[in-house]
């Protein structure tokens, strides 16, 4: 039972129906059973806790995180990226989904390059501040 809502339904998504040709059949709220083939990069199993609307069917790639093993805190994750597509919606193009503190951003090539440039610039700021930190700590010894 879900302790928050008191709901008796399981929180595990049921497996989708796999077809002999490798496609999957997803039951939807508004379009009945939808049969789809996944692009090669899709690792999402297409099991939904509740049947989605057809436009909410999503392909997801393997997520990749920017990780740092920080001596003071151990491994930390900073940014997650992965390919994403809603093939039956008005955003049927493939996007790069970038998860930040502000939420999930779906970016095309130009937006993804802008995020990458901002991260590179920020890395430069961090490295400059590391130099300042080292000077401050060195002066205090």
C-alpha positions as CSV (number, residue, x, y, z in Angstrom):
1,X,0.0,0.0,0.0
2,X,1.2,3.5,-0.8
3,X,1.8,5.1,2.6
4,X,1.2,8.6,1.3
5,X,-2.1,8.2,-0.6
6,X,-3.4,5.0,1.0
7,X,-3.7,3.6,-2.5
8,X,-3.8,-0.2,-2.7
9,X,-2.4,-0.4,-6.3
10,X,1.2,-1.6,-6.6
11,X,3.8,1.1,-7.4
12,X,5.6,-1.2,-9.8
13,X,4.8,-0.8,-13.5
14,X,3.5,-3.8,-15.2
15,X,5.6,-5.2,-18.1
16,X,4.3,-4.2,-21.5
17,X,3.2,-6.8,-24.0
18,X,6.2,-7.9,-26.1
19,X,5.4,-8.9,-29.7
20,X,7.2,-11.5,-31.7
21,X,8.7,-8.8,-34.0
22,X,10.3,-7.0,-31.1
23,X,7.8,-4.2,-30.8
24,X,5.8,-3.6,-27.7
25,X,2.1,-2.9,-27.2
26,X,1.2,-0.2,-24.7
27,X,-2.4,0.2,-23.4
28,X,-3.3,3.9,-23.5
29,X,-6.1,5.9,-22.0
30,X,-7.2,7.5,-25.2
31,X,-6.1,5.3,-28.1
32,X,-6.5,1.7,-26.9
33,X,-3.5,-0.5,-27.5
34,X,-0.6,1.2,-29.3
35,X,2.1,-0.9,-30.9
36,X,5.5,0.7,-31.2
37,X,9.0,-0.1,-32.1
38,X,11.8,1.4,-30.2
39,X,14.8,3.3,-31.7
40,X,18.1,1.5,-31.1
41,X,19.0,4.0,-28.3
42,X,15.8,3.4,-26.2
43,X,16.4,1.5,-23.0
44,X,13.0,2.3,-21.5
45,X,10.9,-0.8,-20.9
46,X,7.5,1.0,-21.6
47,X,5.8,-0.3,-18.5
48,X,3.5,2.4,-17.0
49,X,2.0,2.2,-13.6
50,X,-1.2,3.9,-15.1
51,X,-2.0,3.7,-18.8
52,X,-0.7,6.9,-20.4
53,X,-2.3,9.1,-23.0
54,X,-0.9,8.2,-26.4
55,X,1.0,11.5,-26.5
56,X,2.8,10.6,-23.2
57,X,4.4,7.5,-24.6
58,X,8.1,8.1,-24.3
59,X,11.4,6.7,-25.5
60,X,14.4,7.2,-23.2
61,X,18.0,6.6,-23.7
62,X,20.5,5.4,-21.0
63,X,21.1,8.3,-18.6
64,X,24.6,9.7,-18.2
65,X,25.6,11.7,-15.1
66,X,28.5,14.2,-14.6
67,X,30.0,12.6,-11.5
68,X,32.8,13.8,-9.2
69,X,34.4,11.8,-6.4
70,X,34.9,14.6,-3.8
71,X,37.2,13.8,-0.9
72,X,34.9,15.7,1.5
73,X,31.7,14.0,0.4
74,X,32.4,11.0,-1.8
75,X,30.8,10.5,-5.2
76,X,28.3,13.2,-6.2
77,X,26.1,13.6,-9.2
78,X,25.7,17.0,-10.7
79,X,24.0,16.8,-14.1
80,X,22.1,14.0,-15.8
81,X,21.7,13.8,-19.6
82,X,20.0,11.4,-21.9
83,X,18.1,11.1,-25.2
84,X,14.3,11.4,-25.0
85,X,11.4,11.4,-27.5
86,X,7.6,11.5,-27.3
87,X,6.9,9.9,-30.7
88,X,3.1,10.6,-30.7
89,X,3.2,14.2,-29.5
90,X,3.8,17.6,-31.0
91,X,7.4,17.2,-29.9
92,X,8.2,14.0,-31.8
93,X,11.8,15.0,-32.5
94,X,14.5,13.5,-30.4
95,X,15.8,15.8,-27.6
96,X,18.6,15.8,-25.1
97,X,17.0,15.8,-21.7
98,X,19.2,17.6,-19.2
99,X,18.2,17.4,-15.5
100,X,19.3,20.3,-13.4
101,X,18.2,21.9,-10.1
102,X,15.6,23.8,-12.2
103,X,14.1,20.5,-13.5
104,X,14.2,18.7,-16.7
105,X,15.0,20.6,-19.9
106,X,14.4,19.1,-23.3
107,X,16.9,20.7,-25.7
108,X,17.7,20.4,-29.4
109,X,21.2,20.6,-30.8
110,X,21.5,24.4,-30.3
111,X,20.2,24.4,-26.8
112,X,22.3,21.3,-25.9
113,X,25.4,23.1,-27.2
114,X,24.5,26.2,-25.1
115,X,24.3,24.1,-22.0
116,X,27.6,22.4,-22.7
117,X,29.3,25.8,-23.3
118,X,27.8,27.1,-20.0
119,X,29.2,24.1,-18.2
120,X,32.6,24.5,-19.7
121,X,32.6,28.2,-18.8
122,X,31.5,27.3,-15.2
123,X,34.3,24.7,-15.0
124,X,36.7,27.6,-15.8
125,X,35.2,29.6,-12.9
126,X,35.5,26.7,-10.6
127,X,39.2,26.2,-11.5
128,X,39.9,29.9,-11.0
129,X,38.2,29.8,-7.6
130,X,40.3,26.7,-6.7
131,X,43.4,28.9,-7.3
132,X,42.0,31.5,-5.0
133,X,41.2,28.9,-2.4
134,X,44.7,27.6,-2.6
135,X,46.1,31.1,-2.2
136,X,43.9,31.8,0.8
137,X,44.7,28.5,2.5
138,X,48.4,28.9,1.8
139,X,48.4,32.5,3.3
140,X,46.8,31.2,6.5
141,X,49.5,28.6,7.2
